Amino acid sequence: MAHSPEIVILDLNFQNCKNAIASYLIPYKEGLILIDSGPGSTQEQLEKNLLDHDRDLGEITHVLLTHIHLDHAGAAGWLAGSGAQIFVHERGAPHMLDPTKLIASAARIYQDQMNVLWGDFLPVPENQLTVLSDGDEISIGHYTFLALDTPGHANHHMAYLLDDICFSGDIGGGRINTMGLRSLRIPIPPPEVHPPKCRKSN
Ligand SMILES: [Zn+2]
């Protein structure tokens, strides 16, 4: 590895809960790379976390979305508003340009809690959206990320490899410390979860 990356975990304190949702921040010479934006409801916390690291929103040049679920991609349109380029799986791209259907679908589940939980989900302008296919490489400064199509949790899921580091989004499973659980669990949201594809992507 030519340059070992500095990776900062930004806990987004979702619903005042630690270790629930986070973004990864990777500083590079010309700015900041963010892996997943988090939801619209944690925008203020994201901005605060950046300030705590003496950085600001306008320094984010690239946002690599693992997938378009609200907890991972909801703030992407807002970040585009401050100048970031947003990267997303080709199957998720139409919903980033026009999130109407995505929001309507989620509202069927979350109903009147929709705004409290997830906040705004703004569209990304077409010229600020880079559409990814399996195997695409993204060069940012001296870093090169490899995008890997990893369905199973959702059919619009990318994992990103940076040398031997994998940003696995929701396909790698998660451990919910606040519930006292020690084992990894695979999040299984409707309607696209597909256990055989999950195993293959793992
Ligand atoms: Zn998800």
Residues whose N, C-alpha, C, O or C-beta is under 5 A from the ligand:
A	BS01	ZN	H69 D170
